[in-house]
Amino acid sequence: MKRGKISDTILDRSVFKLLGRRGNTSKPAYGQDAAHIHSQGWDTLAAAATGSLAVYRAVNNISAEGGAADCIMNTIIIDEKSREIRLKEIIKELDRQCQVVGVGIAGGHTTVCPNVNSPVVSVTAIGHKLRTHQKAVAGQDIVMTKHIGMSGIRTVISHKGMRYLMFCQRTLLIRHLLLMKNSL
């Protein structure tokens, strides 16, 4: 299989068709950023992510589903060549990201495995539903602030650089000023 995200065709054929609604969970679906777990009148959300920005991505997915993250759980699989200092660095970075988004690490699992070449970090954010999910309508502006926009902003900076972000900021500011001028 090719590197990167699995295609919708493969997801449908090899994942979604094999899974159904079981217990208190909603059936997984395309574009669903977090799992919905319904229990005793409460809507709990769970979202997983991997990589160096895993906490931001998982918390962002909870926010995108109309919720607020309460905590994260992590799984760290370390290669045999890694030293203890590498594990400490990973934990410190996870904790730093958690402090930024205001959640704690509730627990996790750490193991050394000969089948990986470098450390693999997976994070599951757990949260609660704040509001019902409403879809955007054509013509509406989507404004993302606080934690929900953090993952996207960091991805843009890492791929396009800070200059691109500054260009986008100026463009939005000019558009806002023009809208204000036209409303006077």
N, C-alpha and C positions, 0 to 999 in steps of 0.2 A: 504494500500500500504506500501511497505517497505521503510525505511528511506534511504536517499541518492538520487543520481541522478536517474531520471526515465529511465527505459530501452528503448532501441531503438524500441522494439516491441510496447510498450505502446505509445511512442512518435509518431510512425507512425500511429497507429490505432486511437488514441484519440486527436492528435494535428495536425500533418502535413496533414492528409486526410481532415481535416475540414478547413484548411487554403489554400488560393491560392495567386496568385500575385494580389495585389490591389494597385491602385494608382501608386506611384513612387517607390514602394519597390520591392525587389527581393523576391521570395518565400522562406520561411525558409527551411533549409535543414540540414542533419546530417553533423557534422564537420564544420559547418559555425560558426565562432567565433563571428561575428558581423553582424548586419542587414545592408544591402546596400540600401541606399535611393538615388535615382537619381532625381535631380531637376535642371532644367535650366543649364545643362552642368556641374554641380558639383556632385561629388560623396561624400555623407556624410555617415559616419559609426556610428552605435550606438551599444553598448554592455552593458549588465547588469550582475551584480554579487551580491552575498550576503555574509555576514559573516564578520569576523574581518579583513580580507585582501581584502575587496570588491573593494577598489580603485585600488590596484595593479592588481587584476584579470581582472577588466573591462578594464583598460588601456592596459594590456597585450593582451587582446582579440582584441582590435583595432589594436595594433602593429602586431599581428599574421595575420591579414587580409591585411597587407601592408599599414597601415595608421598611423596617428599621432593623439593622443587625444588632444582636445582643452579645454575641461572642463568636469565636472561631474554634475549630478543632483542626489540628494539622497532622499530616503524615509525612515523615521525612525518611527517605530511603537513601542511605549513604553507601558509596562504593568502598571497597576494602582498603584502597590507598589513602582515603581521606583521614585526616587526623582529628582529634577531639576539638582543636581550635576551630576547624571548619564548621563543626556542629554548633559551637558557641556563636560563630558569626551568623549562621543561618537563624538561630533563635533570637539573637539580638535584632536582626533585621525584621523578623516577623513581629517582635514586640514593638519595635519602632513604628511599623506600619499600623499596628493595632492602636497605639497611642494617638496617632494622627486621626484615625477614624473613630476613636472613642469606644473600642470594644476590647474585651480581654480574651486571653487564650484559656479556654475551659479545659483543654486536655489534648491528647494526641497520641501518636505512635511513632516510635523511632526505631529503625532497624538497619543493620549492615547487610548488604546483599551483593553477592559476586556477579549478578547479572546486569548491573548498571556500571557505566563508565564515569559518571559524575553524579553528585547529589540530585535527587528528585524531590521536589517539595509540592505537596498538594494541600490545599486549604478548603475547608467547608465552613462557610458562614451560616449561622443559625440566627433567625430573627422572627419578628412578628409582623403581621399585616397592619398597616396604618389606615389604608383607604382602599376602596374598590378600584380595580384597574380600569382606566378609561382610555380608549384609543384616540390618537390624534386625528384631526380632521384636516383634509387638504386646505392649505392656505394659512394654517395656524403656525406661529413661531414656537419652537421648542427651546426653552431656556433651561440650561442645566447648571445648578449651583451646588455648592458644598460637596458632600461625599459622592453623589451620583456622577458628577462631572469629572472627578479626580482621575479615574482610571483612563478616560478618554484623553484628557489633557496630557497625562504622563506618556501615553502611547504616542501622541502627536509629537511631543518634544523628543522622545527617543528616536522616532523614525524621520521626522522632518527637521528637527532642530528648533532652537528657540526663536530664530528669525522668522520662521513660518508662523509661530504662535503670535508674535508681535504684529505681523501683517494682518492676521485674522482679527486681532484685538482692535487695530486701527480701523479696519473695514466695518466692524460692528459698531464702533463708536461713531463713525461718520454716518452710518445708516440711522442710528438712534437720534443723532443731532438733526438730520434731515426730517425724520418723522416728527420731532418736537417742533421744528420750524414750521412744517406744514399744518400742524394742529393749532398754531397761534392765529 
